[in-house]
Amino acid sequence: MPELPADPGAGAADDVAEAADGVAAPGSASWPEYLHEFATAEPSPRRVEMHRTGDALRRIIDRLHGSPAPDGELAKAADELERLADRLDAFPGGSLYEGFSESPLAGRDPHAFFDHSPMLGRANPLAPPVELWADGDVMRGRVTFGSAYEGPPGCAHGGYVAAAFDEVLGSTQSLAGRPGMTGRLTIHYRSPTPLHTELRFAARVVDVSGRKTFTEGTLHAGDRLCAEGEGLFVAIDFLKLADMQRRRDEAFGPEGGPAGGDGA
């Protein structure tokens, strides 16, 4: 797909042409429907089990945070986890993505975006996860940070707050019809962001200039403002992005590690 024009005008809200290898930009007019569909549609049996596995591992990570368990119990847990890791070693894998893991760059069938994203993925135990949905021209989201995300006592680490804003604002600029990559992300921390509390995001596009899309968003705990975010996103050539994916697959291969032999 050729690079997005400097001034797409009214056509910016139309479906963006699909990139190479079937990857499509979620800046299309139908992207809000995708968000709704994958938030409400019945998952396949395999995805159900992936979600269960991710949720269980997320619980383990949370319980291990500052755990008072005695040495003996920790040793038993480590033995069980090592046996589980050995069991899963029989099914090596690299990238499971059908498209790209970041929400602005997800594929036409964005199961991977929802399941494996480091911020939104139910199947990714590192994800909180963040839930997103479109509400007219506003991108809304919610998240609860558990103990594993603690920075200051009882509060979420600012780095995780920033990462969540990057995902939220990235989805926001996509919904405006201008999918691209983060050029600049600025976070203003207004008050401590509490753990174990449902937090709410709201974000919107505030300006478009050439290939640049400017977004702003807020994060609240109840009525209290925790942080504000500003994101600049730059429209890209999706053929180049597809080439990045190809080179990534060549470098890491199906085994998930550096390719051998030819040194690719």
N, C-alpha and C positions, 0 to 999 in steps of 0.2 A: 504494500500500500504506500503511495507517495506520502511525503511529509504533509501534515496538516497545514492548510494555507494560513497565511499571516492573519487574515481577517475572514473567518468562515461565515460571518453574517448570520442571517436567519437560518441557514442550513446547519448551524452548530447543534441544534436540538434534534436533528434528524439522526437516523442510525448511521454510525460511523462504519465505513467499509471494513469488512473482515480482513485481518492481517493474514500473513502466510500461515499454512498448516492449520487453518480453521480457527485461529485465535481471534476473538472479536473484542472490541473495546466496550466496556460497560458504560461508556458515555452515551450509548444509544438511548433513544426515547423509551425503549422497552425495559431499561435496566431496573426501574422501580418495580416492575412486575416480577423480575427475577428475584429481587430482594424479598418480595412478598411470598413468592412461590416456595423458595427454599426455607423460609421461616415457618411455613404452614403445611407444606406437602409431606405426605407420609414417606419417611426414608426407607430405602431398601433394607432387607435383613442384614446385609453386610455393613451398611452404614450404621445401623442400630448397634451392632456389636462394636464397631469402631468408636462410637460415642460412649458406650459403656466402658470400654477400655480406657479411653481418655479421661473420663470422669473418675474412674478408680485410681488412676495414676495421679490425677490432680489431688485427690484426697490424701494419697500417700505423701505427696510433696508437702501438703498443708500440715499433716500430722507430724512430719519429721522436723518442721520448723520449731526449734527450741524445745524439742521433745524431752520430757523428763524420764523417758523409759530407761531402765537399767541396762548395763552392758549386755547382759544375757539376752534380753529381749531384742536389742538392736542387732546382736549377732544372728539370732534366729531370723529376723526380718531380712538381714543382708543375705543370708543363705538362700532364702526363698526368692528374693529378687534376682540373685545371680542365677538360680535355676531357671527362672522365667526368661532372663536375658539369653541364656544358653538355648532355651527352647525356641525363642524367636530368631536366633541366629540361623536356624534352618530355613528361614524365609527372608534372605537378604533383599534389600531394595534400595533404590536410589530415590529419584524424584517420582512421587506418585501424581504429580500435577498434570492435568490435562491442558492447563493454560499457564497462568502465573499466579503465585500465592498472594501478591498484593492486590487489594480490592480494586484499585483503578485499572489493573492490568489483567483481570481474570478472564478466563476463557468463556466461550459461548455456553458451555456446560460447567458452571462454576462450583461443582461439588468440592473440588480441591480448595477453592477459596474459602468456603465455609468450614470444611473439615480440618484443614491443615495449616491455615494461617496462624502465625505466631501470636496474633492478637484476638482473632475471632474463632479459631478452629476448635470445635467440640472434641475432635479427635486428637488435638495437640495438647498434651498435659501442661505445656508451658504457657498456654493462653489462659486469660482469666475466666471465661472468654467475654469479649465485647459483643453485644447484640445491636444490630443496626436496622433501621427501617426508614423509608422515605415518607414524609408528611408534606405533600405539596412541594414547595421549593425549599423545604427545610429537611436536612438529614438529622434524624434523632437516633440516640443510642443509649444503652444502659450497660452498666458493668458493676460488679462487686469484686473488689480486690481482697483476696485472702491474706493470711499471715505470711505466705511466702513472698509477698510483694512489699513487705514492710521496709520503710526507710527510717524516718523519725519515729519514735515510740507511738504505736497505735495508728500510724499514718502510712499511706502509700508512698513509695519512693518516687521522687520527681521524674526519674527516667522512664518509669512505666507510664506515668501520666502523659509524658511527651509522646511515647510510642502509641498510646491510645489515640491521642489527638491526631497523629500522623495518619492513622487508619481512618478516623472519622472524617477529617478534612479531605483526605484522598478520595473517599467515596463521594463526598460532597461535590468536588470538582468534576468527577466523572458524571454525576447526575446532571450537571449543567451542560453536558455534551462536549466536554473538552478534556478527554482523558490524557493524563500525562504523568510525569514523575515529579517528586518533591524537589523544588529548587531552594526553598527556604522555609524553615519552620521556627516560629517564635512562640514561646509559652510565657505567660505572665501568671505567676503563682500568687493568688490572692489570699488564700487561707489554707490551713492543713487539709489534706484530702484523707478522710477517715477510711480505715479498713472495715470490712464486714458490714458495709453500708451500701445500699443501692445508690449509685451515682448516675446522673442524667447528663447526656450531651445534647446540644442543639447547635447546628452549624448551617451556614448558607454561603452562597457565592456573592461577593460584594462588588467585583469588577472583573472585566475581561479586557485585555489589551494585547492584540496580536496573538502570539502563542502562549501568553501568560494568563493564568486564571488565579484570582485572589479570593481566598476564603477566610472566614472568621467563625469561631465557635466558642461555646462556653461549657463549663462543667460545674454542675451543682450537686450538693448533698442536701436534699430537701430544699429549703429556701436560701441556703448559704452558698455563695459563689466561691468555688475552690480555685478555679483557674480559667484563663481565657487563652485562646490559641489563634494564631494567624498563620496561614499557609499560602505560599506561592508555588504553583504547579506549572510546569512547562510542557506543552504538547510535544509529542515525539513522533518519530517515524517508526511505525509498528513493524515494518520489515526488519529494521535494525534490532528491535526488541526480540523478534522471533530468532534472529541470528544469535543474540545473547543466549537464548534458551538452548539453541543447538550446540553452541560452544560449551555451555554448562554441562549438557548431557555427555558430550565427548570427553570432557575433563574428568567427570565423576562416575559416569557409567552406571549400569544397573546395580552394581555392588555397593554404591554409595560412597566409594573412596576414590582416590586418584587413579586414573586409568594407567595401566602398566604397559610395558612393552615398548610402544612407540613414543612414550613420554608425553602423550597428548594431554 
